[in-house]
Structures are given as structure tokens and as C-alpha cells.
């Protein structure tokens, strides 16, 4: 749910919000008529020469009754005429659901109407009314270019107004947002003031001009986009499921819509639609922060489904720096068209960050799916995205995640090369040469020369698929990803990647019914394994293999799995020798580290450049192990040791690998400030804190007893307070 109105628009305002609605429907094009203009006009200092001020007060028509509630998912067992107030009633205390996060600079909207309606809905939920303080249009044109929306208590009455009998309501409140039309024909928030100097009165503002037409069921729900990453998602009320298990809003008994493109709808068997609805409803009963959304075509047929549980939403805040989009089930034509978002946790294991069912692999489908996921994550894209080599996925990522590092999963690329060139006469030799070219090249020039020699040697220069792959080499060859953080998503040396999250639970013939059962079973098993690994990492003391202090240092910090990988680097320090200084530029010194490959003395020797900044205790090796795996390589460790650095600098000990890193699998809802007049925020705040006690209480039996005792004492104290008010 949303945060509090008292905190400033910082990064905290972008934290994941529970029950985040993204139900956006086509609304009235005339909703601008709802604006309530004021004579206190405020021009933008950069555009006052180009624009005229509009100052006419006007009211208009109602919004069209097109908006539907996301959570009104209706199947055969749902009543179409149920009371909407049970879902969204702004006057109903504890049953009110907050759907609108506080505005922040960078939010974008498809239209001015969307921007106005968002701020109006946000204001109504918080308990104040709004008006248009000023707006401006392009000279000699009616095209609106910008506006300032302010709290209705902004300013003070004039002398003439003060003489009237109307009650004084203005307090000089400064809360406002400034909107501007940007080049992409979208409306962006470029200034925000959240602080109010008055108390909120939700009952009084119900009758204000800005809210009086927003009756329950007619209100158009609008979610802003944050930092240009999130786009609008069109969602529709789930129609009544037809006999075939596919939604149809206009189907008649005994009739079929043969003209409907069946490839543009989810392939469901009889009863599957009902299974999905029942599954979502059941999970929501036990997981209040569970989120799902359905996509329907114009004929009312179900196309795509996306969902994510609260644990996955919270895990993204810890492990969302590198995310893989797994399309294994789609690529191999599984009966269940599953698409998953996967990260890597502190044990190097796959962690689920959301999943869904896709009707097809078209560009529109992927864009919808990525936007649904990103909106659920409050517009925070990952640093690095790993996918297969699909051009459609590549285009969708460029649209939805323009600033993320998009890379292809190297083990998949390597395997696809071998499959496409499996008919070569010297296949075994080619496989060895390819591995050396891809994994052993240190510099870009070295990779390109080795690739050229390889295609010439094996006569594969005219292979079109291979040529196209080479054009995309910056997305998969390690030598081009020196500045990309992969967080151990796959092992470059062994050519292994993190296994799919549902590996061993979902097979090609697994039905949807079986998958929904295996989904819950798989999550349970994964969570149990993570808990057991946490206990093992905390209670066990790893056996050291060297006398190097770096090994002892991280044995106390890293989880067992990650430490074992780092330990291999410490052991391999013995293969490095001949450290020499080759260049110095002030405090930055470049060293050359020689490494002998293999245990034999006469084996090949390779040179690795390592830069070391004495002033900042920074070290970087050309092998780029830290970005690829998340810990320092043997070459960098040798240089640190050579320069008398006794401990690994703190910046190279990532918290995501630490066994003492506190992970509360409850979504971080942002500011700790709570509006003490808002019961919804009471619930959010208490739930968040209680779950932190639960997480701590699961560490050991002693922790459990302390937590349990604290809960009992707290409950008794709360009941005493309640008794005093009886």
C-alpha cells in the first residue's frame, strides 16, 4: 500500500507497494472538464513567453463507466452483480484499500486526464481535495502544455471573499504537483510538494468539486509510471468463463467465435480457467500481498496471466540486481506455457521473482508481461537482464527496460552454437576451440582474432546463423561485459548456469492443474532448503585449506556455498607468480600477474593485468571475476597481498552473499512515517513490524520463545488499552 504523505519524494517513495492496482482502462476523453481552475496563476519561468494562461472555471461530464477493479476477477462461481463497495469504498474505514502511491518527480502518464485523475484519487484516499492552480497552452493553440495541481487549501481568501459567510477553508497549504508535456507526448511530474499544513477530513472532501463525481465503480484507476520505466497496462474485468474454459464476454450458448485468432489466446483445457481463479483466491486468503493480473483480448478470451507472491516481491529488493527471464517451457512447447523471472539468492540458488502464463511469444505479449512485472516492482528495473537469443524478447526489453544491461545467457549461447554446427566433421576439435575462444579471451581484440581464425579453420564463414550471432557478440561474449554485474548467475569457466526454478517439478507433459500443485510444492521445498542452508551456514565452521587471512576473513562472513567458491580462488593463488609493476599513474599502479595453467610446471603461462589504487584500496583484474561472480579473483588477491593489504576491502564483500545479512521477506513499503488518522496505514505498519519479529523468531528455539513471549505481552497490553475505552 501507499506510504505516508509526510515524507519527501526520495527513493523510498519507490518501494514496492502492497495491493498495487494497475487497472487502467480507456476513459473519457473529456475528463478535462472536471478541472476546477483558480485565478492564482503560476507560469513556468521557462515557457511563459510561449504559452498563454487558461483561467476559466469549468466543470463537465462524468467519467465514462469504463473502469473495472483488477481484483473483480469473475469466473463461473462469481456473481456479476455483487456490491462493489466491498472492494473499494473510500468511506469505509478498515475496508478501504489504498491504491495510489505518493507522487514523485519522474512519474509519467499517457495523458493529462490520467495525471489529473491519479492526483485526484491519491488526494481522495489521503483526505484532501485538489484544484488546478494554473495551466498553460501553446500560443495560438488550445493544446495544453503544462499545469499545476494543488491542494484545495492552497492560498488564502481575498478581502472580498473574506467578507462572505462561507467558512474559511484555505490555510496556505503548499502541497502540489507540477505537470509538463514532454517530447514523447506524455505528461511528466517535474515538481512535487507533499507536506500539508492542515489535518485531513475525508468526509468533508467527499463533496468537493474534484471528488463529487468519483462514485464507487465509476472511478478510473490510473497508475503513474516511475522514471520512464513503467508504461500503461490495459486490463479488463474477467468475463464469465465459457464452456471451453476460455473467457468470453460475448459468447452465446451453443455458439463459437470461429473468427477469433486462437493463437492469440491462452490454450486452456476445460475447467482450467476456473482452476486459475480458485488458485488465486485461495492464495490471497493466506498471502495478503499476493498480486496477480490477467490480460484479455477484445473478444474476452484470456491471453496472459501474471502473478507474484509476497516473498518474491520482497526478495526482489535483495536479489533483483540480476534477473533472468526463463522461457524454457515456451521454447520447448510445454503443455504449460510458463514464463518465470529468476534471481540468485545468497546461497547461489535460483529464487523466484514472479511468473506467468503466455498465450504466444509476440512482441505485444512480452511488452505487456514485462510492464506488469515492472509495475509490480514500482518501476525499479534490474541492473542486468539475462535472456535467450529471441529477437522479439530483445525488442521488448529495449522498450520496457531501456537502461538495463541486456545480455544473453552464455551457456545457452554456447550450447546453441554446438547444436547448429553439429554436422561438422571435426566436431570434437571445434568444441574445444570454441570453448577456448569464448572463455579464455581476455581482450576484445584477442576474441575477434581468435573467432576469425576459428571460422576460417572450420570453413563456417558463410554460416548465416553464426554470422548473425557474432553481430550480437557484445550481448554474450564475456570479454565485452567487463562492466556488467552478473552476480554469479552462471559460471563462465564451467559453462554452467543457474538451473530453472521449477527444474524437476515441471515437465513437457505437465498439465496446468498439475503445475499449480507443483508450484506450491516447489516454493515450499525451495523455502525449506534456503532455511536449512541458512542454519548450516550460521552454525558450521568451514575447513580452511590455506594460511591466507583472506580465507579466514570471509569464512566468518559468507554463506557456505559462496565461501567454497571464493575458497577455490584463494587456493588458486598458488598458481600465480612473478608479480611485476608495469605502469604507475599517481596512486594507480598496474601490475602484471603471471599464472601457470594446470599443475605441471611446463604448462602454458598467461598474463593478467591488475590495476590497484592505493589511495582508495581499489583493485580490478582484467579477468573481471568480481563483476561476473561477485567476489575477487586470485589475481586481485595476489596484488592486494603483494601491497600489504591485510584484509579484503569492505566494498568487495557484497552483502548479498553474507550469512548474517537480514532478509525480511515482507515487501519494503517505504517510509516509516505513518498517518495516524489512516487505519489502512496502521495495518500496513503493524503487519510489517510483526513479520520482522516472525523472521527473527525463526532463527532458533530461543529466538522463537522470546518472540512468542513478546507477542503475548503485547497482546495483553493492547487489550488493556481497549478495556479502558469500554
N, C-alpha and C positions, 0 to 999 in steps of 0.2 A: 504494500500500500504506500501511499504517498508519505513524504516527510512532513516536516513542520514548517510553518510559514516564517519562523523566526530566524532560520539560518541563511547564510549568504549563498549565492549561486556558485559553489565550488564543485570540485569533482565529486564530492559526497552526494551532491544532488543527483548524480547519475547512477547511484547504486541501484541494484535490482529492486523492483517493487513487486510485492506480492499481489496476486489477483490483478495483474496488469491487463486491462482490456485493450485490445487493438481492433475493436469492431468499428470499422469505417465503412460507411455507406454513402451512396450518392445522395446528396441533399439538395435542397432548393437553391437554385442559382440566384434567387432574390433575397437571400438571407441577410444581405447587407442592409435591408430595410429595417432590421431590428436595431440598428445603431442609434445611439442617443447622443447627439453632438452637443458640445458645450461651446460657449463663446470664448473660453480661455484657450486661445490658440497658441500652439507652440511649434514653430518652424524648425526644421533641421538646418543647422548652420551651413551645411554643405550644399543644400538644394533649394534654399529659399529664393534664389534667383530664377530657378527653373520651374517652380511649382506654385500653384495658387492654393489658398486655404479654402476648404469647404466648411461652412458654418451653419448649414441648415439643419434644424432638428427634424427628425423624421422617425416614424415608426412604420412597420409594414406587416406583411403577412406572416402566418405561422410557417415554421419549417414543415416541409412535407413529411408525412408519416412513413418515412422510408427506413428509419434506423431500427435495428434489431439488437437485442442483447446477445453478446457472444455466448453466454452460459445458458441461453434458452435453447439448448440442443434438444431437439424433439425427435423422438422415434415413435414406434408404434405404441409404446407404453406411456407416452407423454401426452398431456391434454393441451390442445391448442388454445383453449380459452381460459387458461389459468390466470390468476391475478398477477400482473407484472410487478406490483408493489412489493411482493416478497423478494424480488431480485434487486430492485434499485429504487428505494424510497428515500428521497432526500429529507423527509420529515420523520423518519422512523428510527431515531436513536441508534441502538446497537445493531440494527439490521442494515444500516447504511454501509455501502461498500465504496471506498474511495478509489477512484479510477484515474485521477489526473495528478501527475507529479507536479511539483512547483516549477514554474518556468525558469529556464536558464538561457544564458546567451548562447546562440548557435542553434537553437531549435528551429526547424523549418516546417512549413506547411504547404500543401498543394495550392491553397487559395487564401485570400483574405478572410473569406467566410469561415474556413476551417480554423484560422488563427483566432478570430474573434470568438467563435463558439468554444474553442478549447479554454481560453482565458475565462470566459463566462461560466463554463462548467466548473473549472477549478475554483472560481470565486464562490459559486453557489455551495460547493461542498465545504469550503472553509468557513463561509458565513458572511460574505460581504457582496455587495453589488458593484457593477462596473459601469463606466460610460466612456464614450470616445472623447478624449480631451481635445484632440486635434487630428486632422488628416490633411493630406495634400495630394494634388493631382498634377499631371504633366500639363504645362501651359498649353492653352487652346485644345485641351483634350479632357475627357471625362475619366480617363484611365487613372485609377488610384495608384499612387506610388509609395505611400507610407502613412503611418498613423501612430498615435499614442493612445493606448488604452489605460485608464487609471481607475483607482478605487473611487466609488461614488462619494466618499467623504473627503475627496481632494479639494483643496482651496477653502475659501470662506465666502459667506454671503456678501453681496454688495450692500451698500447703505439702503438702497431701495428695497432689496429683498429682505433685509433685516427688519424692516417695518411691518412686514406681513405677519400674519398669525401662525404661519407654518412653523413647526418645531425645527430648531436648528439641528441639522444632521452632519454638517461639514465640520471637519476637525483639522483641516490642513494636512491630511494623510498624504504621504509621498509614494505609496505603493503604485507601481505602474510597470508597463512593458512598452517598449518602442519597437514597431514593426517596420520593415523595409522590404520592398520588392527587389529581389536580386536578379542577376542576369539570367538565371535558369528559369525565370518566371515562377519562382517560389517565394514565399514570404518567410523572412528570417527575423528572429528576435535578436536585436543588437544592443539592447539595454534592458536591465531588469532591476527593480527595487521591490523587495519582498516585505520589508518591515512596515507594519501598520501601527498607528499611534492611538488606536481605539480598540474596544472589545468587539467581538463578533456577535451578531444577533441573527442566527439562521432563520428564525421565524419571521422577523420583520422583513428581511430581504426577499422572502418568497414573493412578495407583492411588488417588488421593484420592476421597473420597465425592462431591465435586461433579463430578468428571470421569469416574469409572469407568463410568458408563452412557452416556457420549457416544462411542460407537464410530463409526468411519468409515461414512458412509452413513446413519446414524440421527440424526445431529446436526441440530437445527433451526436454520437460519441466520436470524438476526434482525439487521436494520439499524436503528439508532436514528434518530429524527427530530431535527433540529437547529433550535433556536429556533422551534419550532412551524410551520416552513415545510414540512417533508417529511412525507409520510404513507406508510403501509404500501402496498407494491405486491405483489399476489399474482401469482406466476409459477409456471409448471408445466413439467415436463420435456417437451421436444418429442417428440410421438408419431411413430411411423413414418408417413411421408408416404403418402397413398393414391394411387390411380392418377390422380386428377384434380389432384394436386399440392397438395391441401389436407390439413393434418394431421388425423388421425382416430385416436383411441386405441382405439376400439371397433368399427371398421368390419370387416366380413367380406367375403371375396372375392365379387364379383358382387352385393353389396348396397349400397344407398344409404340415407342417412338423410333421407328426404323431409321429416320433421317439423322438421329443423333450419332455423332462420331464416337464410337465405343472406345476408341483408343485414347480419348480424352477424358476418360473416367476410370475410377479405381475398379480393378477387376475383383469383385467380391462374389462369394458364393451365397446361397440362400441362408439368410439369418446372420451373415457377417456384420451388417450394419447395426443390427440390434446388439450383437456382441460388443462392438466398439463402444456404443453408448453406455451399455451396462458396465463395461470395464472402466470407463472414465468416471461414471457416477460413483462406483464403488471406491475407486482410489481417492477421489476427492473427499470422501467421508473421513478417511484416515490421514490424509495429507492436504491440509488447507491451502498450501502453497503450490499444489499441483496445477499445472497450466496446460491447456490444450486448445487447439483451434482447427476448424475444418474449412475446406475450400470446396465450393460448389460451382459448377458451370451454369450457364444461363437456363438450361433445362432442369436444373435442380439435382443433377447427378453428382455424387460425391467424387471429387477428383483427388484431393490430397488431404492428409491428416498429419498434424504435428503435435507432439506433446513432450513435456519435460517435468520431472518431479522436483520437489523442493531441494532434495540432496544434490541433484545435478546442477540446479541453479546456483546453489551455494558453492559447489565445487569449482564452478567456473571462475569465481573470484580468486581461487588459489592456483588453479591449473589451467587457466584459459589463455595463457600466453602462446601456446602452440596447440592447434586443433587440427585433427584430420577428419575429412569428410569421407566416410566409408560407403562406397557404392557396390560392395561385393555382391549383395543379393540382387541388385538391379542388373549388374553386368552379366551375371550367370543365370539370369531368368529364373530366380527362385519363385515359388508359389506365393511367398510373402514378399512384396516389393519394399523391402526395408532399407531405410537410409539413416545412418547414425552419425552423430557428432561425437568424436572421441578425443580425450586428452590423456596425459600421462600423470599419474599421481606420484607421491613422494617415495613410493617403492618401485617406481619404474613400470607400474602396471597400468593397463588401459582403464580409464574412468569415463563413464557415460556422461555426456553433456547435452543430451537431447536426441530424439529420434522421431521418425515418422514413416508414413506410407505414401508412395508417389505413384500417380497414375501413369506417368510417362517420363521420359528424360528430355523434354523440350526446354528451351530457354526460359519460357514464361514460368514453367513449373519450378525450376531451380531458383529463379529470382524470388518467386513467392515464398518458397521454403526458406531461403537464406534470410529474407526480410523478416519472416515470422520469428525465426530463431534470434536474429539480432535485436529485434524489438523487445523480445522477452528478456534479453540481456541488457536492456536500457541503452542500446546503441553503442556498446563497448565492443569493438571488433578485436579479434585476436591479433597478436603481432605477426604470427606465421600461420598460414593455412596450407595443409598438405592434401592433395587430391590425386586422382588418376590423371591420365592424359587427355581426358574428354574435352573437346573444343567448346562444347556447349557449357560445361561447368566453368571453363576458363572465362567465357564471356560473362556468365552470371556473376562470378566473383569480381570481375572488373567493374561491374555495375554496382554491386552491393557493398563490396569491401575494397574500394579504390586505393586505400593506403596500406593495406596489409601486404606482407610478403607472401606471394603465392608460389608454391613450389610443388613439383611432382614428387611422389613417394619414390625414392631412388630404388629400393628393392623391386618394386613393381615395374619400373622402367627397365631395369636390368633383365628381369625375367621376360618382359615383352620382347626385348631385343633377341634373346635366345630363341623364343618361340617363333618369331618372324623369320629368323635366319637358321632354322633348324635343319634345312636341307643342304647346308654347306658340307663339302667333302671333308674338310679339316675342322669339323665342329668342335672337337675337344680342344684343339690348339686355339681356335678362335675364342672359346670361352675363357681360357687362361689369359690371352692377350687382352680381351675386352675388360676383364677384371683389373688388370694392371693399368690399363689406360684410364679407367673411370676412378678407381680407388687410390691409385698411387701417384697421380699427377698432383703436383704441389702448386704450380703456377699455370695461369691460363695459356700462356704460350706453349708450355710443355704439353698440356692436354691437347691443344689443337694440332700440334705437330705429330703427336702420338696417334691421334684419331686419323689424320691424313695417311700416315704410314699403314695403319690397320686396314682402311678401306681399299688402299692400293694393293696391299699384300693379298687380301682375300677376294679382290675383284668385285666389290659390292658398291662401287661408286654410283652406279645408276639405280640403286635400290631406292625407290621413291619414298617409302615409309621411313627408312632410316635417314634419308636426307631431310625430311620434314622434322624428324625428332632432333636432329643435330641443330636445326634452326632454333629450336626451343631449349638448347643446352643450358642456358642461363637459369632455367627453372628446375633442372635436375642434377647437373654435374656439380659435385661438391666444391670444385675449385672456384666456381662462380658465386658461392654462397658464404663467403668469408664473414660477412656482416649480418648474416641471418641466424637467429637463435632457433634451434631445433629442439632443445630441451630433452635430448635422448629419445626422441620419437622413433628413431631407428638407428641401428648400429651400422655405421659406414664401412667399418672394416670387415665385419662378418656378412654384410648384406642382409641383415635381418631387421624386420620392422615389428612394432608392437602388434600383437595379434588382434583381430577384430573383437569387439567387446563381447559379442554373443557367439564367439567361436566355441563349438561344442554343444551349443544349445539350439541353433537354427541350421537346418539342412535344406537342400534344394526342394524336397517334397513336404516341408513343414507347412501345415495349414495355418490360417490366421488364428483359429481357435487354439491350436497347439502353441503358436508363438506367444499369444497373450498370457498363457500359463507359464511358458518358459521364460518370458520376460520378467515376471515377478520372481521366479525361482532363480534366474540368473543374477538379478540385482541382489537378492538375499545372499547368495553364495559369494558374490564379489565383496559385499559389505562385510561379511563374516571373515573373509580372507584378509581384508585390509585391517580389521580389528586385531586379528591374530598376529599379523605381521607387525602391527604397532607394538603389541605386547612383547613379541620376540625381540624387536629392535631395542626396546627400552630395557628389558631385563637381561639380555645376553651381552657378554663381552667378547668381541671378535678376537680371534687369534692373530697376533701380529706376525708378519713374515720378515720384517727388516728392523733395523735400529733407527730408521729415519723418523724424526719427530713429526714430520707431516702426517705420517701414517697414524701415529698415536693421537695427534690432534683431532683428525677427522673421525677416528674410531669412536670418539666420545660424542660426535655431533650428528653424523649421517645415519640414515636408516641402514639396515643390514645389507639390502640389495645394492644400494648406491655405493656404500662403502667398499663392497667387494669389487666393484668396477673401478673405483678410484685406487684401490689397493693394487690392482694389476698395473696401473701406471707407476706407482711407487716401486714395485718390483722391477719394472722395465727400465728404471733409471740406471740399472747396472749395465745396460747395453749402450748407454750414452757415454761418450768420452771426447777428449780433445776440444773442450770449450775454449773458443778464442774470440777476442773482441775484434770486430771488423770495421766498425764505424761509431762515431760519437758526435752527437749534436746537443751540446749543453748537458742536461741531466739524462737525456735519452741516449742509450747505448744499444747498439745492435751486436748480438753475439751469433756465432756460428757453432751449432752443436752437431757433432758427428754421431751417427747411430749405426751400430752394426746390426744388420738384419739376420735373425737366427742365432743359434748358439755357436755355430762354427766360426772360428777366428777369420777365416778367409772368405766369409760371405760378403755380399755387397755392402758398401757403406754409403749411407745417404746423409746429406747435409740439410739442416733445418735452421732457418733464420729465426731468432727470438729477439724481440725488442723489449728493453727493460728501462722503465722510467724510475730513476732513483728517488726523485722528489715525491712522486705520488705512489710509489711502490706498486706500479702497474707493470704487467708483463703480458706479452702477446706473442704466440708462436704462429708461424706460417701454416702449421697443420690445422690450426683453428679448432682444436679439441674443445675449448671452453664453450664456444657457441654451439657446436654440434652436440655435445654431450652434457654440458652444464658443470664440468669440473676441469681442473688444469691437467695438462698433459705432462708426460715425463720430461720433455724438453724444457718446458717452462719451469718445472720443479727444479731441474738441474741448474738453471740460471739463477733462480732465487737462492738456492743453496750456495752457489758459487759466489754470490754477492753478500753472503752472511745474513740473509733474511731467515730468522729462526722459526717464524710461524707464517702460514699461508694468510695473506691479507684478507680482511673480512669481506671485501667486495667479491671475492672468488669463492665464498662459501654461501651458496644460494639457500635461502630459507625454504624453498620448495623441496629440498632434499633432507631437511633436518628432522630428526625423530622427536624433538621437543617442540616442533612448530605446532601451535594450537590451531586446530581446524574445527570450527563450529559449523556443522552442516545445516545452518539456518541462514537464509538469504540476508545479506547485509543491507539493511533498509535505509542506510544513510545516517542522517543526523540523530544525535541522542536527544535533541530538544523535542519536547512533547507538548502539544497543545492541550493543556489541562481541561479544556472545555469540550474536547472531542473524544467520545467513548471509543471510536474506532482506533484512534491512536493509543488509547490506554491498552487495548487488546494487543496491538502490534508490539508495543514496547514490553509489556509483561511477558508475552509469548517468546519474544526474542531472548530476554534475560533468563527465563525459565529453561529454555533449551540449552543455554550455555551451562547452566547448572547440571542438566542432564548429561551433557557431553563430558563434563569434568567428573561426574559421579560414576561414569562407566569405566574409569581408568583402573580402579581396583576395588576390592571389597571394602577397604577402609574409606575410600572416597565415596562409595555408594552409601555407607552408613551415615557419613557426615551430611551428604546431600539429602538423604531421606529425613534425617532429624531436622535439618534446616527447613524442609518443606512443611513438616508437621508444626514446627514452631511458628512459621509464617502464617499458616492457615489459622492457627489459634488466635494469633494477633489480629488478623483480618476479621475474624468472626467477632472478636471483642469490640472492634470499631463498629461493625454492623449492629451489634446489640445496643450500643449507646444511642443509635439513631432510631430505635424502635419506639 
